[in-house]
């Protein structure tokens, strides 16, 4: 029994000393160098364009909150913009709902400044088309290519116009606390 007690006390002492030793040593910076940590993130805008960038953790918190706020009003703003689009007789095409996506922001990781630069260049290279993938139109397809280019330009203009309308509605919704234009604001003390 005496040996058991001495063993228990000895083990408790050893664990306490180990914990004290660990507490006294400051943690080493992460591998790859110290320095300030930055957040690398991916941003997808309403047109579907993906960009990669980095910022400080405090800036990340602000950007994330801003995009989350936009996403909160996005469905209602799209519905209002689509309604407005259909009411406008000048629009000969349908509302480009499929070409517009909800804005998104995604944290890719937190790195030291040097590591973040490497990650950013890697992500950006992946998003770039290779030279051999770019198609060159044949001589007889030049007319078709010109028509396709004109059609694509018209689509781009429609999408840009729709995005501007959506952004206007999002600002209105955010400024009005998310209420519809024709919906009166509820006052304090209103009948329940």
Order of alpha helices (4+ residues) and beta strands (2+ residues): alpha-beta-beta-alpha-beta-alpha-alpha
